[in-house]
């Protein structure tokens, strides 16, 4: 269940994200929000992952937080990729499509 495709020899970091996982808080009206951890005052780290190592980490945190907060948390996987825009170092913006 890999979220990356290895692209050896094409430059860059060697993978392409194909899907991401996120931990969501589920509210009584079925509204959802991405769960985040405060790492420092004013700094939040959302529980999202694009590889199995990070997935294991956010899953462990989700289990702990669900128990501590006594509320359901949902692990979801988003699999449809749509490139919207590329931001270039020189400030140019290139819209996809």
Kinemage of the C-alpha trace (Angstrom):
@kinemage 1
@onewidth
@group {chain A} dominant
@subgroup {mainchain}
@vectorlist {calphas} color= white
{ca unk a 1} P 0.000 0.000 0.000
{ca unk a 2} L 2.568 2.564 -1.082
{ca unk a 3} L 1.648 6.204 -1.563
{ca unk a 4} L 4.639 6.943 -3.758
{ca unk a 5} L 5.890 5.884 -7.149
{ca unk a 6} L 9.659 5.526 -7.422
{ca unk a 7} L 10.973 7.486 -10.394
{ca unk a 8} L 14.618 6.504 -10.488
{ca unk a 9} L 16.800 8.434 -12.900
{ca unk a 10} L 14.335 11.286 -13.416
{ca unk a 11} L 15.966 13.674 -10.949
{ca unk a 12} L 14.383 15.202 -7.874
{ca unk a 13} L 13.731 13.176 -4.770
{ca unk a 14} L 12.697 9.972 -6.517
{ca unk a 15} L 9.009 9.708 -5.703
{ca unk a 16} L 5.625 11.141 -6.572
{ca unk a 17} L 2.805 11.395 -4.037
{ca unk a 18} L -0.208 9.400 -5.226
{ca unk a 19} L -2.405 9.685 -2.144
{ca unk a 20} L -2.425 11.122 1.354
{ca unk a 21} L -3.910 10.008 4.628
{ca unk a 22} L -5.424 12.376 7.183
{ca unk a 23} L -6.848 12.025 10.676
{ca unk a 24} L -10.197 13.772 10.976
{ca unk a 25} L -12.261 14.765 13.990
{ca unk a 26} L -15.859 13.689 13.510
{ca unk a 27} L -18.466 16.006 14.993
{ca unk a 28} L -21.977 14.988 16.049
{ca unk a 29} L -23.489 16.494 12.867
{ca unk a 30} L -20.949 14.504 10.765
{ca unk a 31} L -18.929 17.627 9.979
{ca unk a 32} L -15.206 16.856 9.910
{ca unk a 33} L -11.982 18.715 10.532
{ca unk a 34} L -8.324 17.783 10.198
{ca unk a 35} L -6.773 16.987 13.580
{ca unk a 36} L -3.606 18.944 14.346
{ca unk a 37} L -1.035 18.942 17.140
{ca unk a 38} L 0.241 22.204 18.570
{ca unk a 39} L 4.034 22.003 18.448
{ca unk a 40} L 4.710 25.496 19.801
{ca unk a 41} L 2.545 28.534 20.522
{ca unk a 42} L 0.877 29.448 17.245
{ca unk a 43} L 2.356 26.474 15.355
{ca unk a 44} L 0.176 23.516 14.392
{ca unk a 45} L 1.126 20.243 12.692
{ca unk a 46} L -1.814 18.552 10.925
{ca unk a 47} L -1.989 14.778 11.160
{ca unk a 48} L -1.445 13.969 7.489
{ca unk a 49} L 0.844 11.433 5.828
{ca unk a 50} L 2.087 10.556 2.353
{ca unk a 51} L 4.155 7.486 3.261
{ca unk a 52} L 3.812 4.426 5.471
{ca unk a 53} L 6.303 5.600 8.118
{ca unk a 54} L 4.410 8.810 8.762
{ca unk a 55} L 1.103 6.884 8.525
{ca unk a 56} L 2.182 4.694 11.446
{ca unk a 57} L 3.050 7.818 13.441
{ca unk a 58} L -0.244 9.616 12.856
{ca unk a 59} L -2.227 6.421 13.479
{ca unk a 60} L -0.593 5.997 16.886
{ca unk a 61} L -1.332 9.635 17.728
{ca unk a 62} L -4.940 9.283 16.552
{ca unk a 63} L -5.533 6.282 18.806
{ca unk a 64} L -4.067 8.146 21.760
{ca unk a 65} L -6.014 11.347 21.101
{ca unk a 66} L -9.311 9.480 20.585
{ca unk a 67} L -8.895 7.862 23.986
{ca unk a 68} L -7.729 11.064 25.725
{ca unk a 69} L -10.502 13.190 24.211
{ca unk a 70} L -13.158 10.451 24.422
{ca unk a 71} L -14.290 11.160 20.849
{ca unk a 72} L -14.082 9.328 17.532
{ca unk a 73} L -11.340 10.189 15.085
{ca unk a 74} L -11.380 8.950 11.516
{ca unk a 75} L -8.409 7.937 9.363
{ca unk a 76} L -9.123 8.677 5.688
{ca unk a 77} L -7.172 8.290 2.482
{ca unk a 78} L -7.508 10.731 -0.395
{ca unk a 79} L -6.606 9.106 -3.701
{ca unk a 80} L -7.604 11.505 -6.474
{ca unk a 81} L -4.734 13.718 -7.493
{ca unk a 82} L -5.351 16.977 -9.311
{ca unk a 83} L -2.461 19.330 -9.999
{ca unk a 84} L -3.806 22.855 -9.641
{ca unk a 85} L -0.898 25.243 -9.816
{ca unk a 86} L 2.904 25.394 -9.784
{ca unk a 87} L 4.690 28.151 -7.864
{ca unk a 88} L 8.115 28.936 -9.318
{ca unk a 89} L 11.082 30.393 -7.377
{ca unk a 90} L 11.024 33.521 -9.556
{ca unk a 91} L 7.441 34.250 -8.485
{ca unk a 92} L 5.722 32.925 -11.602
{ca unk a 93} L 2.517 30.966 -11.128
{ca unk a 94} L 1.509 28.334 -13.657
{ca unk a 95} L -2.033 26.988 -13.555
{ca unk a 96} L -2.511 23.358 -14.569
{ca unk a 97} L -4.663 22.370 -17.479
